[in-house]
Amino acid sequence: MKSIALSAQSERMVREQDFLVSKTDLKGIIKYANQPFIEITGYTERELVGKNHNIIRHSDMPGGVFKLLWEVVAGGDEIFAYVKNSSKDGPFYWVFANITPSFDANGKIIGYYSVRRMPKRSALREVEKIYATMLEVERQYPNRKQGAQASMDYLLNFLAQHGASYDEFVIAL
């Protein structure tokens, strides 16, 4: 297997052929992680399974993005998103993620699947600008929940000005 490349800025690059898959329960506790996901995170399967998915959260990710993601998937819908994550040993990596609720036979949400792939590099320039502004909005609030709400509101207003939903916007990038 070809190893994952590192850039000069300690970015770990998702390979074009890889699909990074994880499955969580309703609280975001990892129940399954495939080999490409394990490899890029730098964690072992044992270190990931049973831990909250936020173990790989990068500090450059606004809480407002995750608030939006959780609201959408908890409501039974899927969502697409650009996400910057951290590896155990320091490098970061960007993914284009599809997060989908998992349902039981009665239609009740029992967990979530996330399938990630290599992001479009050109899209990251736009996403990084938006996320940086969202982080600035969040820093204006001493309470993390209030900051996440405010940055999500900023994002939703930005999208309304562009006449697009979050999914439409990120898919079009």
Secondary structure, DSSP 8 states (H G I E B T S, - for coil): -----B-TTSBB---TT--EEEEE-TT-BEEEE-HHHHHHHT--HHHHTTSBGGGGB-TTS-HHHHHHHHHHHHTT--EEEEEEEE-TTS-EEEEEEEEEEEE-TTS-EEEEEEEEE---HHHHHHHHHHHHHHHHHHHT-SSHHHHHHHHHHHHHHHHHHTT--HHHHHHH-
